[in-house]
Amino acid sequence: MCYQTNQRLRHFVALFATASFAYLTAQPLLAALPAKPNVLVILCDDLGYGDLQCYGHPTIKTPNLDRMAAEGIRFTSCYSASPVCSSSRAGLLTGRTPSRTGVYDWIPDGHPVHLPAKEITIATLLKRAGYQTAHVGKWHLNGMFNSPEQPQPGDHGFDHWFSTQNNAFPSHENPNNFVRNGKEVGPLEGFSCQLVAGEAIAWLESRKEAQPFFLQVCLHEPHEPVASPPELVDEYRPHAKNDDQAQYFANVANVDAAVGRILASLHKLNLDEKTLVIFTSDNGPETLKRHRNARRSYGSPGELRGMKLWLYEGGIRVAGLMRWTGQVPAKQVVDTPVCSVDLLPTLCELAKTPVPDDRPLDGTSLVSLLQGEPLKRTKPLYWHYYCALGQPKVALRSGDWMILGHRISPNLPKKSRNVTPLSMRVIKSATLGNFELYNLANDHRQQEDVGKQHAKKLETLSRQLVARHQEVQAEGPRWEFNE
């Protein structure tokens, strides 16, 4: 059976399971969820929607993540906040479309863009509610990392942090750029995901048991430059096209092993039933050979259109797993659209602490969904990436409908990269048009633009999309540069 056929079969199985779940949960499964659970969020970097075995990959073995999926919920319409890394992380932590915060793109080292101090994160809110907080792994929410000139993880609510600005350097193997609570760690031996997992486990073992915790684990893998344990590469070499593909397959397998270690630690510490565990990715997979250092980027978006940096589904629809032993029923496959911007209102409701009321939020609490009830989303999900690959630069999902809009003017020169004085002018003045409309219920591959067949729906959603774009565009800060 070919990979696409296998993916299609799995998609229909998922839809059948979703329909069965909806039928079985017509009444709430749980009267209430316990307050103030521990929270563990595990975020991968550039992991594709189709990269895990439980999402249909025909080669990569991911037994720990497959077991996590079987013990909780596997979301088949889970979205990142953006198709690019820094923006996605800003959206997850703030519950806000990242362009509201000014994190419009990935942040180069030394760049003025950062997550502003005035933004309120999940860590800050949960810390106020009595949680212990820790961030381990990739930060990528400032250009001036470990500098007093910009906010650091500790300034955004994390008691403990063991982080890098962007990627593990020089690669996943033996990185030398980690900083722990403001102090450079120096050269380390091992692979990044295992080092990050080790730090997370050590923090779990040393935490105060009387307090709940929020632990964010941000793995560097499988972002380039990819480096994987030789024994895993040897295991996948017979099943790969070449050594570079074997390296990528082994990289995802190493992620699975690292997650397995963390989950085993929760079990050892008797925290399974007290901890909500969330696993996802920051965006879709890297495109093979998009840049000269991406020769090992063999990530898969499954059947979805587009990859990282695209606003089609392959750039923003990602793996999403959620497990809470003894509280959320196991073996669920849920197709209800959810997004990383939903985490802040969800966790605030579980912690019984208020969400910020002085700024727009774009996420919706998923607590009703965890209780087996329908999710009532009043604000459609929205994405903006001013330099997305392909024509669409904005997108909005309302129910089964996904509308995408092109930027009509002004033009952004092809050689323009990242947030600059030139791109800031484009971001703040862009106008939209040439809309595309897809019904994802019967066309998740986005093969047919049905705007002409559904003119009224296109008109209604295009107005909503333009209005949201203008709102976000007005709120997003304008970064200043020394021109």
Order of alpha helices (4+ residues) and beta strands (2+ residues): alpha-beta-alpha-beta-alpha-alpha-alpha-beta-beta-beta-beta-alpha-beta-alpha-alpha-beta-alpha-beta-beta-beta-alpha-alpha-beta-beta-beta-alpha-beta-alpha
